Amino acid sequence: MYIIGENIHIISQAVKDALKNRDREFFMESAIKQVEAGAQCVDLNLGPRKKDWEEVFPWVVESVETAVDVPLCIDTTNVNGMEAALKTITKAQPILNSTSAEAERLEKVPALAKKYNAKLIALTLTKSGIPVASDDRVNIALETLIPRCLELDFPIEDLIIDPLVLTVSGCQEFCPELIEAVRTLPYAWDPAPMISVGLSNVSNAVPNENRPLMNRVYCAMLMGAGLQMMIADPFDEKQNEVIRIIEERDESTSLGQLYIKIHDRIAEMEYPTIDDVDMSDPEQAAVWKTVQVLLNQVIYADSYLEQ
């Protein structure tokens, strides 16, 4: 699993403070720790920075590149900020996050990625929003995102489709459809575009104590559908252990056996069943309840683990 470390994000008060104080050491240390924890790329989500983008984006890029050699993912809606960052990068091939199928962004952002030899994350998002159905998201990629890249002679091998994870709290019906979109999108073109998601989006608005479990279970399911790249928290050791268990087929624990079974069921285009679970084990029971919620089989509530 290729992990793009998500921890330099403007939603964090610590990141806001570090930007305000121009705390170079904060960004260097964050990048180093994420890479040491297993991130193969570092996401820089600084927001649009409408007033100070011309100074901030190059400053953060230079700070992080001083500390690590991995690719940087430039994550902003500010096209000018994107270019300021891309001009500054001197090391690995960057990732530009993101374009959508909206006309203005589709015109500007892929051309920018082409100009600076960046990989491009493209969202299955149109002006009317994110469709629920898997097929509709795949069609956005087929009919709009990929054709624009072909028009620019942008390498499809450098295109990364993001079919958009939405929170189970309020958008529960999207969760199983996203699994099918991840499964289908690699067959949308030859050569196949890469697929990535923002994993922790699924647990936005979920109580903090339940978020890691929600993320881990969804990760196992998405890996079963073929996911090999995600923006995620590299510091979540239990998440990393689930990835290791699945990749190494480590059946040495009963919980590990369950995660492998969840992965395999999804890979076989089936749903996990209660027969896969030892309900007398509280950890397995919690995983099973989470599976049911993510498959939209049980209506989500903040107290779902207690039911």
C-alpha positions in Angstrom: 0.0 0.0 0.0 1.4 3.4 -1.0 0.6 5.8 1.8 0.5 9.6 1.2 0.9 11.0 4.7 -2.0 13.3 5.6 -0.8 15.0 8.7 0.3 18.4 7.3 -3.3 19.6 6.9 -4.7 23.1 7.4 -7.5 21.7 9.5 -5.0 21.1 12.3 -4.5 24.0 14.7 -0.8 23.0 15.1 -0.4 23.4 11.3 -2.2 26.8 11.4 0.0 28.0 14.2 3.2 26.8 12.5 2.2 28.6 9.3 1.4 31.8 11.2 4.8 31.6 13.1 6.7 30.4 10.0 7.9 27.5 12.1 10.2 25.7 9.7 11.2 23.0 12.2 7.6 22.0 12.6 7.1 21.1 9.0 10.5 19.4 8.7 9.9 17.3 11.8 6.3 16.4 10.7 7.6 15.2 7.3 10.5 13.2 8.8 8.2 11.5 11.3 5.6 10.6 8.7 8.2 9.1 6.4 9.7 7.1 9.3 6.2 5.8 10.1 5.8 4.5 6.5 4.6 7.3 4.3 6.0 7.2 0.8 4.8 10.7 0.0 3.9 13.7 2.1 0.7 15.6 1.5 0.8 19.4 1.9 -2.7 20.6 2.4 -2.3 24.3 3.2 -5.8 25.5 2.1 -6.2 28.1 -0.7 -3.9 30.8 1.0 -5.5 33.5 -1.1 -3.5 36.3 0.4 0.0 34.9 0.9 0.2 31.9 -1.5 3.1 33.4 -3.4 5.3 33.2 -0.4 3.9 30.3 1.6 3.8 27.5 -0.9 7.5 27.8 -1.9 8.5 28.3 1.8 6.7 25.1 2.9 8.1 23.1 -0.1 11.6 24.2 0.6 11.3 23.4 4.3 9.9 19.9 3.7 12.4 19.1 0.9 15.2 20.0 3.2 14.1 17.2 5.5 12.9 14.4 3.2 13.5 13.0 -0.3 10.0 11.5 -0.9 7.5 13.0 -3.4 5.3 15.9 -2.2 1.6 16.0 -2.9 0.5 19.6 -3.4 -3.1 19.7 -2.1 -4.9 23.0 -2.6 -7.7 24.6 -4.7 -5.4 27.6 -5.5 -4.1 27.0 -9.0 -1.5 29.8 -8.6 -0.4 28.2 -5.3 0.0 24.9 -7.1 2.3 26.5 -9.7 4.3 28.3 -7.0 4.9 25.0 -5.3 5.7 23.1 -8.4 8.2 25.6 -9.5 10.0 25.1 -6.2 10.2 21.3 -6.1 13.6 20.0 -6.9 13.5 16.3 -5.8 11.0 13.5 -6.6 8.1 13.7 -9.1 5.3 15.5 -7.3 1.6 14.8 -7.2 -0.9 17.6 -7.9 -4.1 17.3 -5.8 -6.4 17.9 -7.6 -8.6 18.5 -10.6 -12.2 17.7 -10.9 -14.5 17.4 -13.9 -15.6 21.0 -13.4 -14.8 23.0 -16.6 -12.5 25.6 -15.1 -10.4 23.3 -13.1 -10.3 20.7 -15.9 -8.9 23.4 -18.2 -6.2 24.6 -15.9 -5.0 21.9 -13.5 -4.1 19.0 -15.9 -2.2 21.5 -18.1 -0.2 22.5 -15.0 0.6 18.9 -14.1 1.7 18.3 -17.7 3.9 21.5 -17.7 5.7 20.5 -14.5 5.8 16.7 -15.0 3.6 16.0 -12.0 1.3 13.1 -11.4 -2.3 14.3 -11.2 -5.1 13.3 -8.9 -8.5 13.7 -10.6 -11.8 13.6 -8.6 -15.0 12.1 -9.9 -16.7 15.3 -9.1 -18.8 17.5 -11.5 -20.5 20.9 -11.0 -23.6 19.1 -9.8 -21.7 17.2 -7.1 -20.6 13.6 -6.4 -22.9 10.9 -7.8 -23.8 8.0 -5.5 -23.7 5.2 -8.0 -20.3 3.6 -8.8 -21.1 3.5 -12.5 -21.7 7.2 -12.6 -18.3 7.9 -11.0 -16.6 5.6 -13.5 -18.4 7.4 -16.3 -17.0 10.7 -15.2 -13.5 9.3 -15.4 -14.2 7.7 -18.8 -16.1 10.6 -20.4 -14.4 13.6 -19.0 -11.2 13.1 -16.9 -9.3 10.7 -19.2 -10.3 12.4 -22.4 -8.9 15.7 -21.1 -5.6 14.0 -20.3 -5.5 12.4 -23.7 -6.2 15.8 -25.3 -3.1 17.2 -23.5 -1.0 14.1 -24.2 -0.7 13.7 -20.4 0.6 10.2 -19.5 -2.3 8.0 -18.3 0.3 6.2 -16.1 0.6 9.5 -14.2 -3.1 9.9 -13.7 -4.6 9.0 -10.3 -8.4 8.8 -10.1 -10.0 9.5 -6.8 -13.6 8.3 -6.7 -14.1 10.2 -3.4 -14.7 8.7 0.0 -17.5 10.5 1.9 -18.3 10.1 5.6 -20.5 7.2 6.7 -22.2 9.8 9.0 -24.7 11.3 6.6 -23.5 9.7 3.3 -23.7 6.1 4.2 -25.1 5.0 0.9 -21.8 6.1 -0.8 -19.7 3.7 1.1 -20.4 0.4 -0.7 -20.6 2.3 -4.0 -17.1 3.6 -3.5 -15.9 0.0 -3.1 -17.3 -0.9 -6.5 -15.9 2.2 -8.1 -12.4 1.3 -6.8 -12.9 -2.2 -8.2 -14.1 -1.0 -11.6 -11.9 2.1 -12.4 -8.7 0.2 -13.2 -10.6 -1.4 -16.1 -11.7 1.9 -17.4 -8.7 2.4 -19.6 -5.6 0.6 -20.9 -3.1 1.4 -19.5 -5.0 1.6 -16.2 -5.0 4.8 -14.2 -3.9 4.6 -10.6 -6.6 4.8 -8.0 -6.3 6.6 -4.7 -8.7 7.7 -1.9 -8.7 9.9 1.2 -9.3 7.0 3.6 -10.0 9.0 6.8 -12.8 10.9 5.1 -15.0 7.9 5.8 -14.9 8.6 9.5 -15.4 12.4 9.5 -18.0 13.4 12.0 -17.7 9.9 13.7 -16.8 10.1 17.4 -13.1 10.2 17.8 -12.8 6.9 19.7 -14.5 5.1 16.8 -12.7 6.7 13.9 -9.6 4.5 13.7 -11.7 1.3 13.7 -13.9 2.7 10.9 -10.8 3.6 8.9 -9.1 0.2 9.4 -12.1 -1.8 8.4 -12.8 0.3 5.3 -9.1 0.0 4.4 -9.3 -3.8 4.4 -12.5 -3.7 2.3 -10.9 -1.3 -0.2 -7.8 -3.4 -0.4 -10.0 -6.3 -1.4 -11.4 -4.2 -4.2 -7.8 -3.6 -5.4 -6.8 -0.3 -3.8 -3.0 0.2 -3.7 -2.7 4.0 -2.8 -4.3 6.2 -0.2 -4.0 9.5 1.6 -4.0 8.3 5.2 -2.5 8.7 8.7 0.9 6.9 8.7 0.9 7.1 12.5 -2.1 4.7 12.9 -0.1 1.6 13.9 -3.2 -0.6 14.0 -4.1 0.5 10.5 -0.6 -0.3 9.3 -0.8 -3.7 11.0 -4.0 -4.4 9.1 -2.3 -3.6 5.9 0.7 -5.8 6.8 -1.6 -8.7 7.8 -3.4 -8.6 4.4 -0.3 -8.1 2.3 1.6 -10.9 4.1 -1.4 -13.1 4.5 -0.6 -13.4 8.2 -3.2 -15.7 9.8 -1.4 -16.0 13.1 -4.2 -14.3 15.1 -8.0 -14.7 14.9 -8.5 -11.0 14.3 -6.0 -11.1 11.5 -7.8 -14.0 10.0 -11.0 -11.9 10.1 -9.4 -9.0 8.2 -8.1 -11.4 5.6 -11.5 -12.9 5.2 -13.1 -9.5 4.8 -10.5 -8.7 2.1 -11.0 -12.0 0.4 -14.8 -11.7 0.4 -14.7 -8.3 -1.3 -12.0 -9.5 -3.7 -14.4 -12.3 -4.7 -17.2 -9.8 -5.2 -19.0 -11.1 -2.2 -19.9 -9.6 1.2 -18.5 -10.8 4.5 -21.0 -12.8 6.5 -21.5 -13.4 10.2 -20.2 -16.9 9.8 -16.8 -15.3 9.2 -16.9 -13.8 12.7 -16.4 -15.1 16.3 -19.0 -12.9 18.0 -17.8 -13.9 21.4 -14.6 -11.9 20.7 -15.4 -8.2 21.4 -12.8 -7.0 18.8 -14.2 -9.2 16.1 -17.8 -8.2 17.0 -16.8 -4.5 16.7 -15.3 -5.2 13.3 -18.4 -7.0 12.1 -20.7 -4.2 13.2 -18.5 -1.8 11.3 -18.6 -3.9 8.2 -22.4 -3.9 8.3 -22.5 -0.1 8.6 -20.0 0.4 5.8 -22.0 -1.9 3.5 -25.1 0.1 4.3 -26.8 -3.0 5.8 -27.3 -1.3 9.2 -28.2 2.4 9.6 -25.2 4.3 11.1 -25.6 5.9 14.5 -22.8 7.2 16.7 -23.6 4.5 19.2 -23.6 1.6 16.7 -21.0 -0.4 18.5 -23.2 -0.5 21.6 -26.2 -1.8 19.8 
